[in-house]
């Protein structure tokens, strides 16, 4: 025993400080304060989802300005690079396009390549994206490989923070679960019990149908038909005919991008709106007014955000600043595919929350952009946003946030209230100023929607290390007591 005790004590002396320092590794931030922060954005800067990328970027930059009280920004490269100055700090935002020029669609392999380029060549501290869920999924592994924090918005596939979750990924956007909890619950309670879906044949479509189906069944509804079609589909006739023959009372079309016009036109032509109720997420207002207005019924559905849905001081600031910059043609991006809508649209709100979260994390870490520092600052973060009080959950990095039920209405007054002269608007939107436009009218705010936790949650590394230290101390104490008693007995 006399020989064993010194060995145990030596182990304790060596292990205790090492274990203790390891246990603090999650809260001790190794990088130093820096004066230049670089944020890399991988999203659609061309193609059919280019407008989604515009909303994402405009929202994020305005969120940074709001949270840091920055009065202005500088455009370094139109639609691609920006600079903000806060006291003696500089924030650079560098965007990369994930669109394949051959197809006009986002490509996950391109997204991954662009994310690597931003890290290796541009030295970004933070990644942000994407308009496409497939692109965001591809970037999750890059974020983990390079240990770079990745804030996701507007990509909505819930698998981003489930199947593809890692500690560097924060999904600030409302996920397909948020949409389903708000919209699916309302639909079962108000529109019917038998449901059909038509959705694109890729990750976002699958995730949307999965989440909505679970919510519908939970509330007493039944899914009688699911139709998946390629994203490039232009003839939806066979899919629609199967839906009409299914006995469904409610159709939920799940579609985004330019081909939505073919879907909704054919739904109208084949008489679907007369034979069943239709609900879905209300689309962005540019697409709604410029493309879909003549094909959509004035339905009621779920919506993530529009300028007129929340009622709070942060949203008031966002709307006023947006209009101010729009009048000067000085939004961060006035549009790469479609001109920016005259009022904050569908994905601007969550983009703004991304900017707020980044700003608050940098302030909390004293401008230390190391991943450990940012993760600690972001986990559990709670603040007032354009969508009300939000919280970034520590367990799975999803956001508890408000969602909205709204009906599509005609409005011939609002644009004139914000813009005293039609000349402020691009020619494309001037007819909306003259004759009116479609917009959402709030029916109900679904407060603090909390999606399910879909990742395995175990004890944190800090808890594990503390427990390890406790075990070592207990073992040494027991051995010490045994040694002391034997020595006394001798």
N, C-alpha and C positions, 0 to 999 in steps of 0.2 A: 504493500500500500504506500509505503514511503517513497517508492520509486514512481508510482503512478501519479500521485498528487502533483508533483512539479510539472509533469507532462500536461495534466488537465489545466493547471494554472497558466501554463505557457499558451495552450490553445485559446484559453479565455482572453489572455492579453492580446493575442494576435487577432482573434476573430471578432472580439467585441467592437473595437474601433472601426474595423473594416465593415462589419455588418451595420454598425450605426451610421456610418457615412453612406453606405449603400441605401439604407432606409430613407435617407434624406435626399437621395439622388433625384426624386421626382419634384422636390421643391427647391433644390439648390441649382440655380441657373448658371451654367458655365460660361456662356457667351457674355460679352460686355455690352454696355450701352453703345449704340451706333447712331450716327447722324444721318445715314441714308438707308431707307427701307425700300425694298423692291417687291412689288406684288405682280406675279405673273398670271395672266388670265388666258385660259384656253377655252375658246367658245366659237360660235359661228360668226365670222366677220364677212361672210358672203352667203349666197344661197338662200334657200327658202326659210331657214331658221335665223337668218341674219338679224331680223327684227327682234327676236328673243335675246340675242346677244347685245343689241343696243340697249334694251330695257335693263338688262343685267348690269351693264357697265354704267349707264346713267344713274341707276339707283345706288350702286356701290360708291361712286365718287361723291354723290350728294350726301350719302350717309357719313362718309369721312369728313366732309365739310361741316356737317351739322355737329357731329360729336366733338370735333376739335376746334370748332368755331373758326374755320378757315374761310375767308371771304371770297376767294377766287382760286382758279387753277389755270394751268398753262397747257395748251395742246401742243405737244412736241411733234407728233405725226398724226394727221387727221384720222380719226376712227381707230387708232392703234396704240398711241402712247400719250401719257399725260404726266404732269408734274404738279404736286401740291407742296406748299411750304408751311410748316408749323414751327414757330419760333426759330430755333437753329437746326431744325430737322427738315429733311426733304423726303417726300414719298414719291416714288416712281411707279407708274402702272404701265405694264408692257403686255399688250394683247397679241395672241397668235391665233390664226384661223385653223379650225379643225375640219374644214370642208374639203372634200375631194372635188377638184375642178371638173373632173370628168362626169360626175353624177350630180353635183350640186348639193350633195347631202353630207352631213358630218360622218367622218370615218374614225372609228376608235383607234386604229393603228396610227393614223395621222395625229390624233389627239395625244397619244402616248409619246410620239416622237417630239411633238411641240413642247410637251411638259418637260421632257428631258433637256431639250434645247434651252428652255427658260432657266432651268437649274444650272446646267453645266456651263453655258455660254454667257447668260445674262446675270447669273448669280442671284436669282430671286430668293427671298426669304419665305414667301407665302405663295401658295397656288390657289387660284379661284377658277370656277367653271361649273357647269357648262350648260349650253342650251340643250344638248342631247344627253340623255341618260346613258346611252352606250359609251359615249366619250367620257363621261364622268366615271363610269365603272372602270374603264381602261386606265384612268389617271390614278385611281385609288392604289393600285399596286406600285405605281411610280412614286407616289407620296410615301409609301411605306419603305420602298427600296432606298430612297434618298433621305428619308426622315424629315420630310417637309410637310408642314401643316397644309391641308387642303380644305377650303371652305366651299361647299357645294351649293349652288343656286344658279338657275332655276330647275335643274334636273330633278325629277320627282320620283323616280323609281325607288321604292322602299328597300330594295335589295342593296342599295348603296350603303345603307347603315344596318344591314342584316348580313346577307351572304358575303358581301365584299367589305364589311366593316374592318377597319383597323384604327389604332389610337390616333392616327394623324388626320382622320376624316371627320369633318363636321358638316352635317347636312342641314343647312340653314333654311333651305326651301321647304315649303309644305310638301310632304310626300304623298304618294298615292293613298296612304292610310289616312292622312288628314282629309283628303278629298272625299274618300269613301265614308268616313265617320260623319262628316257634315252632310254630303249630298245623298249618300245611300240611305241613311236613317230617315232623312226628310222624305225621300221618294217612297219608301215603304209605307210611311205613315200618311202620305197624302195622294199618291198617284195610282197605286195598284200593288198586287202581290206577285204577279208573274212577270219576269224580266228577261229581256234579250240584250245582248251586247254585239256591237261590231267594233273591232279594234285593229290597229296595225300589228303586223306579225313581227314584233321585236320587243325588247325588254320592257319598255314603258307600257306598251299595250298589255303584255302579260301581267305585269304588276298591278296595273289599274283594275283589270278584270278580276284578278285574285282578291284584292282588298275589298272592292265593292261587293263581290259575291259573298264574301264572309260576313260583311256587315248586313247585307240584305237577308241572308239566311238567319242570322242571329236575331233579327227583328221580325221574323215570321214570313219573309218573302221566299220566292222560289226562282231559280234561274233555269229557264226552259231552253235557251239557245245561246250559243257563243259562236260568233263568226270572226275569224282572223283573216285579214287580207294583206298582201304585200303593201308596203308604204308607197310604192309607185303605182298602185292600182288606179285606173281611170274608169273602168266599167264595174260598178258594184251590183249590177242587176241580179246575178245569181245569189249573192249573199243576202240581198234585200228580200228576194222571193222566199228564201228559206225562213227568214225572220217573220214575214207575213203569215207563213204557214205554221208557225210554231205555237200559236195561241198566246203569245206574249201580250200583256196589257201595257207594258212600259218598255220603251227602247232607250238604251243608253249608248249613244254614239261616242266613241273614244277616238278622237283623231286630232292631229295637229299638222300644220304645214300647208303648202299650196294645194295639195290634192283634196283638201277638205271641201273645196267648191264642188267637185264631182260627186262626192258622197251626198252632200246636203241637197244638191240639185236633183239627184236621182231619188232620194227619199221623198222629196216633194212630188216629183213627176209620177212616182209609183203609188202615191196616195197614202204613204205611211202616216202622215200627220193627222189624217182623218180617221185612221183605224186604231191608233194607239197613242198614248201619252208619250212624250219625248222629254227627257231631261239629261243633263250632262253638266260638265264644267262649262261655264260661260266663257267663250274665247276672248282673246285680246281684242280691244276695241277697234284697232286698225283693220284687222281681218274681218271682224264682225260687220263693220260699216262699208269697207271697200269691196269685199268679196262675197260675204255670205248674206247680206241684208235681205235680198229678194228671195232667198231660199229657206231661211229659218223661220219657224213660228216664234211668236213672242212667248217663249217658254220660261219657266222658273227653274233655276238650278243653282248649283254650288259655284262660288267664285273665290279665288285666292285673294285678289286685291283689285281695286280700282280707286281712283282718287276720291270718289264720292261715298265709299262704303264705311270707312272708319270715321269716328268723330273724336279726335283728340289733338292736342297741341303739336305733337311731333308731325302728324300727318298734315296739319295746317302749314307748318313750316315747309314741308316737302312740296306741297302743291304750290305755295307762293313762290318758292325759289325756282321751281321747275318752270313756271309761267314766266317769271322774270328772265330767266336765261333763254327760254324759247323765243321771247320777243326780240332778243338780241341775236338770235340764231347762234347761241353759244352754249347749248347743251354739250356735255362732253362728246357725244356723238349725235348728230342730227339725222343719222340713218345711213346704212350701207345698202339696204335692200328696199325697204319702205321708209319714207320720212317718219321721224318720230311723231307720235300722236300728240296733239296739242295739250293733253292733260295726262298725268301719270297713269300708266296702263298696267296691265296684268302682273308683270314680273318686276316692276320698279320697286314695289314695296319690300319684297324680300331681298332684292339687291341692296336697298338702303340699309336693311338690317345687317347684311354682310359688312358694309362699310362701318356701321356703328360698332359691330363686334370687333373688327380689326382695330379700330381706334381705341376702344376701351381696353383691349388686351395689351396694346402697346403702352398705354398710360399705366396700366397695372404692373407691367414688367419694367417700368422705367426705360422703355425703348430697347429692351433686350429681345431680339427676334429669334432666339434659339427655340427650337421646337418644344423642349421641355417647359420653357417659360410660357410660351403661348398656350400650350395645352392646359397647363395649370390655371392660367387666367381665363380661358374660355369655358372650361368645365364648370357647370353650375352657374354660369353668368346669367344675370337677370337684369332687364332694363326696359324702359318705356320706348316703344317703337311706333312706326306708323300704323302697325296692326295691334296696338295695345301693348300690354305687359307681356313680354316673352321670357322664356327661360330655356337655356341650352342644357339639356340633361347630361349629367356626368356619366351615366351608365352607358349610353349608346350614341351620344352626341346628336340626338334629334331635338327639335325645338318645339316646345309647347307654345301654341300661338292661336289667335283667333282666326276663324274662317267665317264665310258669309253665305247666306242664302239670298238670292236676288232674282228679280224678274226683269226681263228685257223690255224697256219702254222707249217710246219716242220722245225726244227732247229738242225743242227749237229755241231754247232760251239760254242754256248754260254757257255755250261758247262765247256768246255776246257779253256775258257777265264778266268773263275773264279777259277777253280781248276786245277792246273798244274799236278796233279797226280790222277789217278782213285781211288787210295786207300783211298782217303778222303771220298768217297761215300760208303754208305752201299751196300751190295751185290745186294739188290733189285733194286737199281737205277743205277748200273754199266752198264747195257745194254743201258741206255739212254745216258750215256757218250760215249760209243763206237759207237752207231749207230744213235744217234739223238733222239729228243723228240718233242712232240707237245707243242706249247706255243702260247699265244695271241700276235698278232701284232696290234699295235694301228692304228685305223682308224680315230677316232675322240675323243677328250676330251669334254664331256658335262660339262661345267664349272658351279660351284656353283648351283647345283640342289637344289631347295627349295620345299619340299613337302608341301601340303596344311596343314593349321591349322585345326585340327578336335576336339579341346577341346573348351569348353565355356570359353571365355576370358572376365573377368570383371575387375573392378578396383582393384588394389592391396590393401592389408591390410593397407599399409602405407598411401595410398591416402584416404582410408575410414576413418582412424583415424584422419588425418589432416582435412578432411571435417567435421568430428564430432566436432573437436575443434573449427573450424570456425563457425559452427552453434551455438555452445554454446556461443561463444563470441558475435555473432550478437544478439542473444536473450537477453543476459545480457545488451548489449549496448542499445537496443531498450527499454527495461524495465527501464534502468537508465535514458534515455532521457525523457520517459513518467513521471517517478517519479520526475525528476528535474523540468519539466514544470508545473506539478500539484502543486509542492511545491511553485514555484514562483507565480503561479496564486493565491494560498491561501494567 
